[in-house]
Amino acid sequence: MAMVGETWSHLGSTMATLMLVYTLFKQFFPHHLQVSFEKYFNRIVRYAYPYVEITFDEFTGERMKRSEAYSRIKSYLSDKSTASAK
């Protein structure tokens, strides 16, 4: 049980250190360096993030006509999601 408390204390001190570093970074680095750092950081995170989000518009520009791709995707996902739902 002592190891759980030790783990939480390490996590707390690590989070506090990260918040301090982030605050110092935002306060003392020029804005253009912050933007470029965040761009490269997000690029690195995308390699480790396993999810992809793809969006399809429900309506086309033709007098609010429903998109055929959207209708097909909706019917496919509704069949798959209800079959595997718990």
DAMO-V998887 format. One line per field, one symbol per residue. ss: DSSP state (@ for helix, = for strand, . for the rest). phi: phi as a letter, one per 20 degrees, with the letter a starting at -180 (. if undefined). A space follows every 10 residues. Layout:
ss->???
phi->???
//
This chain:
ss->.@@@@@@@@@ @@@@@@@@@@ @@@@@@@@.. @@@@@@@@@@ @@@@@@@@.. ........=. .....=.@@@ @@@@@@@@@@ @@@@..
phi->.fffffffff ffffffffff ffffffedef ffffffffff fffffffeee dcdcdcffde fellffffff ffffffffff fffdfd
//
